[in-house]
Amino acid sequence: MPLLLVLLLILPSAGWCSLSDGQRLLPVAPDVPRPSRAEVEAMVPEIAKARGVEEALVLAVIAAESNFNAHAVSHAGAVGLMQLMPETAADYGVGSVESLFDARTNLRVGTRHLKRLLNKYDNDYGRAVMAYNAGEGVVDRTNSRVTYLETLNYTEAVLLQYVRNGGRAPTQAALRQVRALRGMRHAGGARRLMKRYLDPSLLSLKVKPTLDLPSLSPRLHEPGPASRPMFELDTGR
């Protein structure tokens, strides 16, 4: 049996699978029942309270990330309920990718990460949620003006769901910023299309003199005879 086929047969049992391009391995969920949405929702209050994060926000992130599917795996390799990258989980002491399929472990790590982002961005929910999706580096480099459409849509969806969940933190300013950034993104796209498809020759400015050289003779511009004013003020003298 070819070695590659042997590896592909072995890897899923170890929690990994190969993509069609053969260049990346993705985690594979264990062959065990996953918790229901109701079971996940029952876990959240205790974990959220332990980390000092609003339950409404944690639930909103779970809904956007995995729709409460503890076995979800993204094309980028994010795992579980809160779609954690293995590298991020390792920063919090969880080095086993298989552990991220465990609902409680995933919730603990994801909520801890969310709390750290809230602390970093002074409890600005908009920036924290943006950073959860796009990464802190992107948010910091752009001074919180992220224009990735996926991130803008994600941030808006999470904040709106947070409000529906009963969240009380201010979100209107963050939502306005997200919508303004989306508008700027569309405007920038329009400008790029114009640059790409507009004929530059149509923008050339050609200035032609309206007078020929004889018309510019100084003699034609000599002062004429003094003229009387149209009105004279009668001073009574």
Buried (B, 14 or more C-beta within 10 A) or exposed (E): EEEEEEEBEEBBEEBBBBEEEEEEBBBBBEEEEBBEEEEBBEBBEEBBEEBEBBBBBBBBBBBBBBEBBBBBBEEEBBBBBBBBBBEBBBEBEBEEBBBBBBBBBBBBBBBBBBBBBBEBBEEBBBBBBBBBBBBBEBBEEBEBEBBBEEBBBBBBBBBBBBBEBEBEBEBEEBBEBBEEBBEEBEEEEEEEEEEEEEEEEEEEEEEEEEEEEEEEEEEEEEEEEEEEEEEEEEEEE
